[in-house]
Amino acid sequence: MRRLALIAPALLLSACTLGPDYKRPEVNAPPDYRSTMAPSTDPSLGEFGWWQPYPDETLQALIREGLPNNYDVRVAAARIVDARSQVTIARSFQFPEVNGNASAPYQRTKGDLSPLQARETLTPSGGLDFGYEFDFWGRFRRGTEAARADFLATEYGRRFILTTLVSDLASAYFSLRALDEELVIARRTLDSRVQSLKLVKLREEGGVAGLIDVRQSEILVAAAAQTVPDIERQIEQTENAISILVGRSPAPVARGRELRAQVAATSLPAGVPASLLERRPDIQQAEQV
């Protein structure tokens, strides 16, 4: 009975921990969007892989190149390694600590010695220390849980960076393809207005049109000629942005499909709103922090 009386308080103290356990708050989320339409049975957009909505092989190649080479992704990966090591360090305090040391000093004496004195001496010695701190109040366990939560938050942060990278690359690539079409239209407009200017000059020489018609045509040609280099500058800036996103020096970017053939799905199923929010990496990161 005396032993039980001594052990019981120790067990009660070891069961105590600092602070309550985290529990996700309950939220009454709607089962589907509020609409008169019947709920779709198709899988949610969140179930798709990043490559499925984009059938353009060139865009897929850019994204695959950017996933391992983007500078923000590299920084996030380094943070994950650091957070994983912090979990190991925090968890190590829950285990006993053993320290050992050993030494063997050797000494040789020269010259004349007494009959009882040894010329060579070897004095080996060693020690072993054992230490363990009982985690009565759960300080080490809570520290491990906090380090593990930081590690998960770092991992979710990396996923958020990957999602943002895919979105930014796709958006920049779509903008580039749209600028390509604008450049084609601008050059056709310039050629058309140059031909129109020649026709107006011939009419003015024949006395059918006035000089004011020639000046108006020249203004239209100048405006169209100014649009072409402006679009070319935007194309170069967009190519530079894509090159930086994939982790390489600014350079021209290859083209794939036309803009109208970029998205494979004709309709994007939304799914349940609450489920989509729970899948967002930034929300998962905020929950761990």
Secondary structure, DSSP 8 states (H G I E B T S, - for coil): -HHHHHHHHHHHHHH--SS-----------SS-SSSS----S--GGGS-TTTT---HHHHHHHHHHHHH-HHHHHHHHHHHHHHHHHHHHHHTTS-EEEEEEE--EEE--S---TT--SEEE--EEEEEEE----TT-HHHHHHHHHHHHHHHHHHHHHHHHHHHHHHHHHHHHHHHHHHHHHHHHHHHHHHHHHHHHHHHHHHHTTSS-HHHHHHHHHHHHHHHHHHHHHHHHHHHHHHHHHHHTTS-S------S-GGGS---SS-----HHHHHHH-HHHHHHHH-
